[in-house]
Amino acid sequence: MSDQPLTTSRRRFLLQTLAFSAAATLARLPASATPGGGPRRRAEARPEAAADRALNLLMIGDWGYEKSQEGQRAVAAGMVKYAHEHGAAPDALLLLGDTWYGPLEAGANSPRWQEQFEQMYPATAFPGPAYSVLGNHDYQHWPESKVDAELAYARTGKSRFTMPARWYTFDFPAHDPLVTFIALDSNTPKTGPKFESGRDFTLTPAEYAEQVAWFEAQLERPRSTPHLVVLAHHPIYSDGPHGDHSMLIADWDPLLRKHHVDLYLAGHDHDLQHLEFAGHPTSFALSGGGGADLYDLKVAQSARGPYAEKVYGFSHLTVTPRELTLRHLDSSGRSLHAFSRDTSGKVTVLG
């Protein structure tokens, strides 16, 4: 079976996935974070870990919109309601980039930090750390470098906003961790007047090469956690208008395959997605409905899935010693799609 992304009908997609190896089997059932650390070879769940021990993380991407806060406020309110209705604050937030659209006057001292982060996602509802990665809108001088401002704000130590470097890794939780996260900077090098002298900029070729070498080194390290998750802003594969990312396919995807990364999380396209590819050991999830204007899908869900939808919303990642479960939810907290994958790599679509 081809390792290339599927472009068949949804029915054929489901039939093809029956032929997945034990590392990537799909079944249908009724619905019912420090730089340079971390290991990278899969470990079995420790026998002493309780089978029902669970971590809960909520995630959003593309959220700090400057033109209208209506979408962001609706999603944030839905997250607060969802956390309350489930009787517990999430252990952490994952922020998948495009933290700040438009100008960030005063940088790390901008009032937008209070209005659109601290108050929008209050510590009373989300007391844990908020691990962030950099998006393309963060890579702007508006008026000064928003990348520098975000790193500076994280260094104050006065916020849950966590980004110790442009790329970093962390085991979570700090004590007896269950999952290793590798947070990457997907702003691949671009050339031309816009990126050389304009408002926008990206990683330089040298910085990008440094990160790829670092990424591979992290993946090579032994680890004690049963799960390995990579997060970045740009998706490697997407059914949205930005489409598949040729440079990340060339440089990152072989590393995901070689080291059997469990889950790749991204934003960038303003929608919610879950993609599975026959023969690929990694599940791909996109959560870009955090508040910016929504995008039309380029590839229909029936052509490549199992799920893609243009909708405001957020995602919920549950981690236990034996499996990961990811749920996509709309801005009211209603479940739209869910799947789980166990430590053998078996993927089960839950609804």
C-alpha positions in Angstrom: 0.0 0.0 0.0 1.3 3.4 -0.9 2.8 5.7 1.8 1.4 8.7 0.0 -1.7 10.6 1.4 -4.9 9.0 0.3 -7.1 10.7 -2.3 -9.8 8.1 -2.5 -13.4 8.2 -1.4 -14.2 8.0 2.3 -15.5 4.4 1.9 -12.3 3.3 0.1 -10.3 5.1 2.8 -11.9 3.1 5.5 -11.4 -0.1 3.5 -7.8 0.7 2.9 -7.1 1.3 6.5 -8.1 -2.2 7.4 -4.8 -3.2 5.8 -2.8 -0.9 8.1 0.0 -2.6 9.9 -0.3 -3.1 13.7 1.3 0.3 14.0 -1.7 2.0 12.3 -5.0 0.2 12.3 -8.3 2.1 12.0 -11.6 0.8 13.4 -15.0 2.4 13.7 -16.9 2.4 17.0 -20.1 4.1 18.2 -19.7 7.6 19.7 -20.2 7.1 23.2 6.6 20.8 28.4 12.3 22.5 28.8 14.7 23.2 25.9 16.9 20.3 24.8 15.4 17.7 27.2 13.4 14.6 26.8 14.0 11.1 25.3 12.9 9.8 22.0 12.7 6.0 21.8 9.3 4.5 22.7 9.0 2.9 26.1 6.3 0.6 27.4 3.9 2.0 30.0 5.4 1.3 33.4 3.5 -1.6 35.0 3.1 0.3 38.3 1.3 3.2 36.5 -2.5 3.1 37.2 -4.4 2.1 34.1 -7.0 4.8 34.7 -4.5 7.7 35.4 -5.3 10.5 32.9 -4.0 13.9 31.9 -6.2 16.4 30.1 -4.9 19.1 27.8 -6.9 21.6 25.8 -5.5 23.1 22.6 -6.2 26.0 20.2 -4.5 27.5 17.2 -4.8 30.8 15.3 -6.4 32.6 18.2 -5.1 36.1 18.9 -7.1 37.8 16.1 -6.9 41.7 16.0 -9.8 42.5 13.7 -12.6 40.9 15.7 -12.6 39.0 19.0 -16.0 37.5 18.5 -14.7 34.1 17.4 -12.0 34.0 20.0 -14.4 34.9 22.8 -16.9 32.3 21.8 -14.2 29.6 21.7 -12.7 30.7 25.0 -16.1 30.7 26.7 -16.8 27.2 25.3 -13.4 26.0 26.7 -14.2 27.4 30.2 -17.7 25.9 30.1 -16.3 22.5 28.9 -13.7 22.4 31.7 -16.4 23.3 34.3 -18.9 20.7 33.0 -16.2 18.0 33.2 -15.4 18.9 36.8 -11.7 19.6 36.5 -9.4 22.2 35.2 -7.1 20.9 32.3 -3.6 20.1 33.3 -2.2 22.3 30.5 -3.0 24.3 27.4 -1.3 23.8 24.0 -1.2 27.0 21.9 -0.5 26.1 18.3 0.7 29.4 16.9 -0.5 32.7 15.5 -0.7 34.0 19.0 -0.8 37.6 17.7 -2.3 38.8 14.5 -1.7 42.5 13.7 0.3 44.9 15.8 1.6 44.2 19.3 2.4 47.7 20.5 4.7 47.7 23.5 5.7 44.1 22.9 5.9 42.1 26.1 4.1 45.0 27.8 1.2 45.1 25.4 -2.2 45.3 27.0 -3.3 42.6 24.6 -1.6 40.0 26.8 -4.0 40.7 29.6 -7.1 41.2 27.4 -6.6 38.3 24.9 -4.7 35.8 27.0 -4.7 36.2 30.8 -8.4 37.2 31.0 -9.7 35.3 27.9 -8.3 32.0 29.3 -8.4 32.7 33.1 -6.1 30.9 35.6 -9.2 30.0 37.6 -10.3 27.7 34.7 -6.8 26.9 33.3 -4.3 27.0 36.1 -1.7 24.9 34.3 1.1 26.0 31.9 0.2 27.1 28.4 2.8 25.8 26.0 3.1 27.9 22.9 4.8 27.6 19.4 5.4 30.3 16.9 3.1 30.9 13.9 3.7 32.9 10.7 1.8 35.9 12.1 4.1 35.8 15.1 7.0 36.2 12.7 6.3 39.9 12.0 8.0 43.1 13.0 4.8 45.0 14.0 6.2 47.3 15.2 9.1 45.3 16.6 9.7 41.5 16.5 6.7 39.7 17.9 8.9 36.6 18.3 11.1 38.5 20.7 8.1 39.9 22.5 6.6 36.4 23.1 9.9 35.0 24.3 10.3 38.0 26.6 6.8 37.7 28.0 7.4 34.0 28.8 10.7 34.9 30.6 8.9 37.2 33.0 7.8 34.2 35.0 4.6 36.0 35.9 2.4 34.1 33.4 1.3 30.6 32.5 2.4 31.4 29.0 5.3 29.1 28.4 7.8 29.3 25.5 11.4 28.9 26.7 12.8 29.0 23.1 11.8 29.0 19.5 12.0 25.2 19.6 12.0 23.1 22.8 10.9 19.8 24.4 9.3 18.8 27.6 8.0 15.8 29.4 4.6 16.1 31.0 3.8 16.2 33.8 7.1 17.0 35.3 6.7 14.2 37.9 6.2 10.7 36.6 5.5 11.9 33.0 3.3 10.1 30.5 4.1 12.0 27.3 7.0 13.7 25.7 6.3 16.8 23.6 8.7 18.2 21.0 7.7 21.8 20.1 9.0 23.0 16.8 9.2 26.3 14.8 7.7 25.5 11.4 8.4 29.0 9.9 10.6 27.6 7.1 13.0 29.9 5.2 11.6 32.1 2.5 13.4 34.6 0.3 12.3 37.8 -1.5 11.7 41.4 -0.7 8.8 40.7 1.6 10.9 38.5 3.9 14.2 40.3 3.5 13.2 43.9 4.1 9.4 43.9 4.8 7.3 43.3 7.9 7.4 39.5 7.6 10.3 37.3 8.3 11.1 33.6 8.8 13.8 31.3 10.1 17.1 31.7 8.2 18.4 28.6 6.3 21.1 28.2 9.0 18.5 28.4 11.8 16.3 25.9 10.1 19.1 23.5 9.5 20.1 23.8 13.2 16.6 23.0 14.2 16.3 19.9 12.0 19.6 18.6 13.4 18.3 19.3 16.9 15.0 17.6 16.2 16.7 14.5 15.0 18.9 14.4 18.0 15.9 14.7 20.3 14.2 11.8 18.5 17.3 9.7 19.0 17.4 10.1 22.7 16.0 7.3 24.9 12.8 8.2 26.8 10.7 6.8 29.6 7.3 8.1 28.5 4.9 5.8 26.6 3.8 8.6 24.2 5.6 11.0 21.8 3.9 14.1 20.4 5.2 16.8 18.1 3.6 20.2 17.9 4.2 23.1 15.5 2.1 25.7 13.8 2.2 24.6 10.1 0.7 21.2 9.3 2.7 18.8 7.3 -0.5 17.6 5.6 -3.7 19.7 5.4 -7.0 19.6 3.6 -7.3 23.3 4.0 -6.3 26.1 1.6 -2.6 26.1 2.6 -2.4 22.4 1.6 0.5 20.0 2.2 3.9 21.5 3.1 6.6 20.3 0.7 9.6 21.3 2.8 8.2 19.7 6.0 7.3 16.6 4.0 10.9 16.4 2.8 12.6 17.2 6.1 10.3 16.3 9.0 8.0 13.6 7.7 10.8 11.0 7.3 11.8 11.6 11.0 8.2 11.1 12.1 8.2 7.8 10.3 11.6 6.6 11.4 11.0 7.3 15.1 7.3 6.3 15.1 6.0 9.6 16.5 2.4 9.1 17.7 0.8 12.4 17.0 1.6 15.6 15.1 -0.4 18.6 16.2 -0.7 21.9 14.2 -2.9 24.9 13.3 -2.4 27.4 10.4 -5.5 26.4 8.4 -8.5 27.8 10.3 -10.5 24.6 10.8 -10.4 21.3 12.6 -8.9 18.2 10.9 -7.8 14.6 11.6 -5.8 12.8 8.9 -4.6 9.2 8.7 -2.4 7.7 6.0 -2.0 4.0 5.2 1.4 2.8 6.4 2.2 5.9 8.3 2.9 5.5 12.1 1.7 9.1 12.9 -1.8 10.5 13.3 -2.1 14.1 12.2 -4.5 16.5 13.9 -5.1 20.2 13.1 -6.8 22.6 15.5 -6.8 26.1 13.9 -10.3 27.3 14.9 -9.3 29.4 17.9 -10.7 32.7 16.8 -9.3 34.0 13.5 -11.5 34.1 10.3 -12.4 30.6 9.1 -11.1 29.1 5.8 -12.9 27.0 3.2 -11.5 23.5 2.9 -9.6 22.6 -0.3 -9.9 18.9 0.0 -13.3 17.4 0.8 -13.5 15.1 3.9 -14.9 12.4 1.6 -11.6 12.5 -0.4 -9.1 12.5 2.5 -9.9 12.1 6.1 -11.3 10.8 8.3 -12.3 14.3 9.4 -12.1 17.9 8.3 -14.5 20.8 9.1 -14.6 24.6 8.7 -15.7 25.5 12.2 -14.6 27.5 15.3 -13.5 25.2 18.1 -10.8 23.7 20.2 -9.4 20.2 20.9 -9.1 18.0 24.0 -6.2 15.6 24.3 -6.5 12.9 27.0 -3.4 11.0 27.9 -3.3 7.7 29.8 -0.4 5.2 30.2 -2.0 3.1 27.4 -3.5 5.5 25.0 -4.0 9.0 23.6 -7.5 10.3 22.8 -8.2 13.5 20.9 -11.6 15.2 20.6 -12.4 18.1 18.3 -15.1 20.3 19.8 -17.0 23.3 18.5 -17.2 26.7 20.3 -20.0 25.4 22.5 -18.1 22.4 23.6 -20.0 19.9 21.5 -18.0 16.9 20.3 -17.6 16.8 16.5 -15.0 14.1 16.1 -12.8 11.9 18.3 -10.2 9.2 17.9 -7.8 7.2 20.1 -4.5 5.5 19.5 -2.9 3.0 21.9 0.7 2.4 22.5 0.8 -0.3 19.8 -0.3 2.3 17.2 -3.9 1.1 16.8 -6.1 4.0 15.8 -9.9 3.9 16.7 -12.3 6.5 15.4 -14.8 7.1 18.1 -17.3 9.3 16.3 
